[in-house]
Amino acid sequence: MPRSGKNIYQRRDGRFEGRYIKGRKENGKPEYGYIYGATYKEAENKLALAQAGHAALPAPGVLTVSQWLNKWLDTAAAFISTQAHGRYTSVISAHLSPELGDCRLLAVDGEAINRFIRESGLPKSTQMDIVSMMRSAMKLAEIEYGITGVADAIAAVTWEKSMERTLTPMERERLTASSRHRGDTLDAGILLALYLGMRGGELCALRWRDIDLETGVIRISKSVRRVRFPDENSGTKTRVILGEPEFKSAIREVPLPMFLIEFFTEQSCFHLPADYILNGRSDKVIEPRSAEYHLLKRMDEVGLEGVSFRTLRDTFESGCMAAGFSLQVINALLGRKIPSRDSAALPFPSLEQKRESIEKLAKDWTFRD
């Protein structure tokens, strides 16, 4: 993280981070606060305000929910992903501040937050973000102001993922045959999504050097995503970010089925290790929505409707379940986030277990439909 000036650094994700002393610990050592900006100038202005007015937060009795959430977000920015930070910023400004922002922090209890979530009518994913944010924010309020019991009283939001569309065996066979015959960069991504369940953003970030053809293993460690990132100078509101996935569980090694090892071995002579799989370039990454656009055009050529990278991933998951794979294996292959309460009870499958499962699915799909 190169330093750009007075206590301001540019992070790897492109944001500028400023650090200031907000107080002293009992042992006399400084306790630091952090601010973040899309540009150096924005970070510089925020840092000046923080240094001059850190103690300007109102007393707990008059502190509002909106003021506290902004304080919490600045604190949390050092520990959450850029994608999560942009999403949380949007949720606070669009939903929480208009409804709860003017309430006194001391007057808000778990029931008020639960009622707001129940009656909001927001998508389940947004409700889950609100639960996560408010629990974390109220935990911090407990530490700073002794406001106890609120975080634990915020109810979890249950959400069962549904598969809206999966390929039929005939559609899957047609798409596989077409992709293997054509063999271009987009077809490589299609096969990886269909037979390994990779996400669109993961495919965009994948380079040829991430595929070890000797061991037949693919290393998934990066993702491309468009995140909320307002820039006052350019006027843009979002930015494409290439970096680690939002969840650690998404970083994984997945074995390739034998036919894909053969496919990529044939194609590897046309590409450099630094080339991206989906566009064949090493100097520029393709973003997910552009990849989806090219996929949609290809599906029109193949004669398939309503097919996205999510469709291919869901088809893979459906095939895993039909083949009787254990939940541990399915989660490991998909790189799915597992609740902490469940992770200890589910032993992580070995690479060999994953290899056997991948090969079994490929053979079932190729020879038994």
C-alpha positions as CSV (number, residue, x, y, z in Angstrom):
1,M,0.0,0.0,0.0
2,P,2.1,3.0,-1.2
3,R,2.1,6.1,0.8
4,S,0.7,9.2,-1.0
5,G,1.2,11.9,1.6
6,K,0.5,12.8,5.2
7,N,-0.9,9.6,6.7
8,I,-2.7,8.8,3.5
9,Y,-2.1,5.7,1.6
10,Q,-3.6,4.2,-1.6
11,R,-4.9,0.7,-1.1
12,R,-4.7,-2.1,-3.5
13,D,-8.4,-1.8,-4.3
14,G,-7.8,1.8,-5.5
15,R,-9.3,3.6,-2.5
16,F,-7.3,6.1,-0.4
17,E,-7.0,5.4,3.4
18,G,-6.2,8.0,6.0
19,R,-5.2,7.3,9.6
20,Y,-5.5,9.6,12.6
21,I,-5.2,9.3,16.3
22,K,-8.6,9.3,17.9
23,G,-7.6,8.6,21.5
24,R,-5.2,6.9,23.9
25,K,-5.4,3.4,25.3
26,E,-4.9,2.8,29.1
27,N,-1.3,2.0,28.5
28,G,-0.8,5.3,26.7
29,K,-0.5,3.9,23.2
30,P,-2.4,5.7,20.5
31,E,-5.7,4.3,19.3
32,Y,-6.2,4.9,15.6
33,G,-9.2,5.8,13.5
34,Y,-9.5,5.4,9.7
35,I,-11.2,7.2,6.8
36,Y,-11.6,6.2,3.2
37,G,-12.0,8.1,0.0
38,A,-12.3,7.4,-3.7
39,T,-9.7,10.1,-4.5
40,Y,-6.8,11.5,-2.6
41,K,-8.5,14.8,-2.3
42,E,-11.6,13.2,-0.8
43,A,-9.5,11.3,1.7
44,E,-7.5,14.4,2.6
45,N,-10.7,16.3,3.3
46,K,-12.2,13.5,5.4
47,L,-9.0,13.2,7.3
48,A,-8.9,16.9,8.2
49,L,-12.5,16.7,9.4
50,A,-11.8,13.6,11.4
51,Q,-8.7,15.1,13.0
52,A,-10.5,18.3,13.8
53,G,-13.8,16.9,14.9
54,H,-13.3,13.3,16.1
55,A,-14.7,14.3,19.5
56,A,-17.6,16.0,17.8
57,L,-19.9,13.0,17.9
58,P,-22.8,13.9,20.2
59,A,-23.2,12.4,23.6
60,P,-25.0,9.0,23.6
61,G,-28.3,10.6,24.7
62,V,-28.6,12.7,21.5
63,L,-26.6,10.5,19.1
64,T,-28.8,9.4,16.2
65,V,-28.8,6.1,14.4
66,S,-27.7,7.7,11.2
67,Q,-24.7,9.3,12.9
68,W,-23.7,6.1,14.5
69,L,-24.0,4.0,11.4
70,N,-21.7,6.4,9.5
71,K,-19.2,6.1,12.4
72,W,-19.5,2.3,12.3
73,L,-19.1,2.2,8.5
74,D,-15.8,4.2,8.8
75,T,-14.6,1.7,11.4
76,A,-15.7,-1.4,9.5
77,A,-14.1,-0.2,6.2
78,A,-10.8,-1.6,7.4
79,F,-12.2,-5.1,7.8
80,I,-14.7,-5.6,5.1
81,S,-14.4,-6.0,1.3
82,T,-14.8,-3.1,-1.1
83,Q,-17.9,-4.8,-2.4
84,A,-19.5,-5.1,1.0
85,H,-18.5,-1.5,1.9
86,G,-20.2,-0.2,-1.3
87,R,-23.3,-2.3,-0.7
88,Y,-23.6,-1.2,3.0
89,T,-23.2,2.4,2.1
90,S,-26.0,2.1,-0.4
91,V,-28.3,0.3,2.1
92,I,-27.6,2.9,4.8
93,S,-28.4,5.9,2.5
94,A,-31.4,4.3,0.7
95,H,-33.1,2.4,3.5
96,L,-31.8,2.8,7.0
97,S,-31.2,6.5,7.2
98,P,-34.7,7.5,5.8
99,E,-36.5,5.1,8.2
100,L,-34.4,4.9,11.4
101,G,-31.7,7.6,10.9
102,D,-33.3,10.3,13.0
103,C,-34.1,8.0,16.0
104,R,-31.9,8.3,19.0
105,L,-29.5,5.5,19.3
106,L,-30.4,4.8,22.9
107,A,-34.1,4.6,22.0
108,V,-33.7,1.9,19.4
109,D,-34.1,-1.7,20.5
110,G,-34.1,-5.1,18.8
111,E,-37.9,-5.1,18.3
112,A,-37.8,-1.8,16.5
113,I,-35.1,-3.1,14.1
114,N,-36.9,-6.4,13.6
115,R,-40.2,-4.7,12.9
116,F,-38.5,-2.4,10.3
117,I,-37.0,-5.4,8.6
118,R,-40.2,-7.4,8.5
119,E,-42.3,-4.5,7.1
120,S,-39.7,-3.2,4.7
121,G,-40.6,-5.4,1.8
122,L,-37.0,-5.4,0.7
123,P,-35.3,-8.4,-1.0
124,K,-34.1,-11.1,1.3
125,S,-30.5,-10.4,0.4
126,T,-30.9,-6.7,1.5
127,Q,-32.6,-7.8,4.7
128,M,-29.7,-10.0,5.5
129,D,-27.3,-7.2,4.9
130,I,-29.3,-5.0,7.3
131,V,-29.2,-7.7,10.0
132,S,-25.4,-8.1,9.6
133,M,-24.8,-4.4,9.7
134,M,-27.1,-3.6,12.6
135,R,-25.7,-6.5,14.7
136,S,-22.2,-5.3,14.1
137,A,-23.0,-1.6,14.7
138,M,-24.9,-2.4,17.9
139,K,-22.0,-4.6,19.1
140,L,-19.7,-1.6,18.7
141,A,-22.3,0.6,20.5
142,E,-22.1,-1.9,23.3
143,I,-18.4,-1.6,23.5
144,E,-18.4,2.2,23.2
145,Y,-21.5,3.2,25.1
146,G,-22.6,0.1,27.1
147,I,-25.8,-0.3,25.1
148,T,-26.4,-4.0,25.8
149,G,-28.9,-6.5,24.5
150,V,-29.8,-4.9,21.2
151,A,-27.4,-6.8,18.9
152,D,-28.4,-10.2,20.3
153,A,-32.1,-9.3,19.9
154,I,-31.9,-8.7,16.1
155,A,-33.5,-11.8,14.5
156,A,-31.8,-13.6,11.6
157,V,-33.4,-13.6,8.2
158,T,-33.9,-17.0,6.7
159,W,-33.5,-17.4,3.0
160,E,-33.7,-20.6,1.0
161,K,-32.0,-20.2,-2.3
162,S,-34.2,-21.2,-5.3
163,M,-33.1,-22.3,-8.7
164,E,-35.2,-20.5,-11.3
165,R,-33.7,-22.3,-14.3
166,T,-31.4,-25.2,-15.0
167,L,-30.5,-26.8,-18.2
168,T,-32.3,-30.0,-19.3
169,P,-30.0,-33.0,-20.2
170,M,-30.6,-32.3,-23.9
171,E,-29.8,-28.6,-23.5
172,R,-26.7,-29.4,-21.5
173,E,-25.5,-31.9,-24.2
174,R,-26.1,-29.4,-27.0
175,L,-24.2,-26.7,-25.2
176,T,-21.3,-29.0,-24.2
177,A,-20.9,-30.2,-27.8
178,S,-21.1,-26.7,-29.2
179,S,-18.5,-25.3,-26.8
180,R,-16.1,-28.2,-27.3
181,H,-16.3,-27.9,-31.0
182,R,-15.9,-24.1,-31.2
183,G,-13.3,-24.0,-28.5
184,D,-12.8,-20.2,-28.1
185,T,-12.2,-18.2,-24.9
186,L,-15.9,-17.8,-24.1
187,D,-16.5,-21.5,-24.6
188,A,-13.8,-22.2,-22.1
189,G,-15.7,-20.1,-19.6
190,I,-19.0,-21.8,-20.4
191,L,-17.5,-25.3,-19.8
192,L,-15.9,-24.2,-16.5
193,A,-19.2,-22.7,-15.3
194,L,-21.2,-25.8,-16.3
195,Y,-18.8,-28.5,-15.1
196,L,-17.2,-26.7,-12.1
197,G,-20.0,-24.3,-11.0
198,M,-17.7,-21.2,-11.2
199,R,-19.3,-17.8,-10.7
200,G,-19.2,-15.2,-13.5
201,G,-16.9,-12.9,-11.6
202,E,-14.5,-15.7,-10.9
203,L,-14.4,-16.6,-14.6
204,C,-13.6,-13.0,-15.5
205,A,-10.6,-13.0,-13.1
206,L,-9.3,-16.4,-14.1
207,R,-5.9,-16.5,-16.0
208,W,-4.3,-19.4,-17.8
209,R,-1.6,-19.6,-15.1
210,D,-4.4,-20.5,-12.6
211,I,-4.8,-23.8,-14.3
212,D,-2.3,-26.5,-13.5
213,L,-2.6,-29.0,-16.3
214,E,0.0,-31.4,-14.8
215,T,-2.1,-31.9,-11.7
216,G,-5.4,-31.2,-13.3
217,V,-6.3,-28.6,-10.7
218,I,-7.7,-25.1,-11.1
219,R,-6.9,-22.4,-8.5
220,I,-9.7,-19.9,-7.9
221,S,-8.5,-16.9,-5.8
222,K,-9.7,-13.8,-7.5
223,S,-13.0,-12.2,-8.6
224,V,-14.1,-9.3,-10.7
225,R,-17.1,-7.3,-9.6
226,R,-18.6,-3.8,-10.1
227,V,-19.0,-2.0,-6.8
228,R,-20.4,1.3,-5.6
229,F,-17.5,3.7,-5.7
230,P,-18.6,7.4,-6.2
231,D,-15.9,9.6,-7.8
232,E,-16.6,13.3,-7.5
233,N,-14.0,14.2,-10.2
234,S,-15.2,11.9,-13.0
235,G,-18.9,11.7,-11.9
236,T,-18.9,7.9,-12.0
237,K,-20.8,6.0,-9.3
238,T,-19.3,2.5,-9.7
239,R,-16.0,0.9,-10.4
240,V,-14.8,-2.5,-11.6
241,I,-12.6,-4.2,-9.0
242,L,-10.3,-7.2,-9.5
243,G,-9.4,-8.7,-6.1
244,E,-10.0,-11.5,-3.6
245,P,-13.6,-12.8,-3.3
246,E,-15.8,-11.4,-0.7
247,F,-15.8,-14.7,1.2
248,K,-12.7,-16.7,2.1
249,S,-14.5,-19.9,1.3
250,A,-14.6,-18.8,-2.3
251,I,-10.8,-19.2,-2.5
252,R,-10.5,-22.9,-3.5
253,E,-8.8,-25.5,-5.6
254,V,-11.1,-27.6,-7.8
255,P,-10.0,-30.6,-9.9
256,L,-10.9,-30.6,-13.6
257,P,-12.6,-33.6,-15.2
258,M,-10.4,-35.5,-17.7
259,F,-12.2,-34.1,-20.8
260,L,-11.5,-30.5,-19.7
261,I,-7.9,-31.3,-19.0
262,E,-7.7,-32.4,-22.6
263,F,-9.6,-29.4,-23.8
264,F,-7.4,-26.9,-22.0
265,T,-4.2,-28.7,-23.0
266,E,-5.1,-28.3,-26.6
267,Q,-6.0,-24.6,-26.1
268,S,-3.0,-23.7,-23.9
269,C,-0.5,-23.4,-26.8
270,F,-2.5,-20.4,-28.1
271,H,-2.2,-18.4,-24.8
272,L,0.3,-16.9,-22.4
273,P,0.1,-17.7,-18.7
274,A,-1.0,-14.1,-18.0
275,D,-3.9,-14.2,-20.4
276,Y,-7.4,-14.1,-19.0
277,I,-9.4,-17.1,-19.9
278,L,-12.5,-15.2,-21.0
279,N,-11.0,-12.7,-23.4
280,G,-7.5,-14.0,-24.2
281,R,-5.9,-10.7,-23.2
282,S,-3.3,-10.1,-20.4
283,D,-3.7,-6.3,-20.3
284,K,-7.4,-5.9,-19.7
285,V,-10.0,-7.9,-17.7
286,I,-13.5,-8.3,-18.9
287,E,-16.2,-7.3,-16.4
288,P,-19.1,-9.6,-15.5
289,R,-21.9,-7.7,-17.3
290,S,-19.9,-7.7,-20.5
291,A,-19.3,-11.4,-20.1
292,E,-23.0,-12.0,-19.6
293,Y,-23.7,-10.0,-22.8
294,H,-21.4,-12.2,-24.8
295,L,-22.8,-15.3,-23.2
296,L,-26.4,-14.2,-24.1
297,K,-25.4,-13.7,-27.7
298,R,-23.7,-17.2,-27.8
299,M,-26.8,-18.8,-26.3
300,D,-28.9,-17.2,-29.1
301,E,-26.6,-18.9,-31.6
302,V,-26.9,-22.3,-29.8
303,G,-30.7,-21.9,-29.5
304,L,-31.0,-21.6,-25.7
305,E,-33.1,-18.9,-24.0
306,G,-32.8,-17.5,-20.5
307,V,-29.3,-18.9,-19.8
308,S,-26.8,-16.9,-17.7
309,F,-23.6,-17.9,-15.8
310,R,-25.9,-18.3,-12.8
311,T,-28.0,-20.8,-14.8
312,L,-24.8,-22.9,-15.6
313,R,-23.8,-22.8,-11.9
314,D,-27.3,-23.8,-10.8
315,T,-27.2,-26.7,-13.3
316,F,-23.9,-27.9,-11.9
317,E,-25.3,-27.7,-8.3
318,S,-28.4,-29.6,-9.4
319,G,-26.3,-32.3,-11.0
320,C,-24.2,-32.6,-7.8
321,M,-27.4,-33.1,-5.7
322,A,-28.8,-35.6,-8.2
323,A,-25.6,-37.6,-8.1
324,G,-25.8,-37.8,-4.3
325,F,-22.8,-35.7,-3.4
326,S,-22.5,-34.7,0.3
327,L,-23.2,-31.2,1.4
328,Q,-19.6,-30.8,2.4
329,V,-18.4,-31.6,-1.2
330,I,-21.0,-29.4,-2.9
331,N,-20.1,-26.4,-0.7
332,A,-16.4,-26.9,-1.2
333,L,-16.8,-27.2,-5.0
334,L,-19.0,-24.1,-5.2
335,G,-16.9,-22.1,-2.8
336,R,-20.0,-21.3,-0.8
337,K,-20.0,-19.4,2.5
338,I,-20.8,-21.7,5.4
339,P,-22.3,-20.3,8.7
340,S,-19.6,-20.4,11.4
341,R,-22.0,-22.6,13.6
342,D,-22.0,-25.2,10.8
343,S,-18.4,-25.1,9.6
344,A,-17.0,-27.1,12.6
345,A,-19.6,-29.8,12.1
346,L,-18.8,-30.3,8.4
347,P,-15.4,-31.7,7.7
348,F,-13.7,-30.2,4.7
349,P,-13.4,-32.7,1.8
350,S,-9.9,-33.6,0.5
351,L,-8.8,-32.8,-3.0
352,E,-9.1,-36.4,-4.0
353,Q,-12.7,-36.5,-2.8
354,K,-13.5,-33.5,-4.9
355,R,-11.7,-35.1,-7.9
356,E,-13.7,-38.3,-7.6
357,S,-17.0,-36.3,-7.4
358,I,-16.1,-34.1,-10.4
359,E,-15.1,-37.1,-12.5
360,K,-18.3,-39.0,-11.6
361,L,-20.5,-36.1,-12.5
362,A,-18.8,-35.6,-15.9
363,K,-19.1,-39.3,-16.7
364,D,-22.8,-39.4,-15.6
365,W,-23.6,-36.4,-17.8
366,T,-21.6,-37.7,-20.8
367,F,-22.7,-41.4,-20.8
368,R,-25.8,-41.9,-18.8
369,D,-28.4,-39.4,-19.8
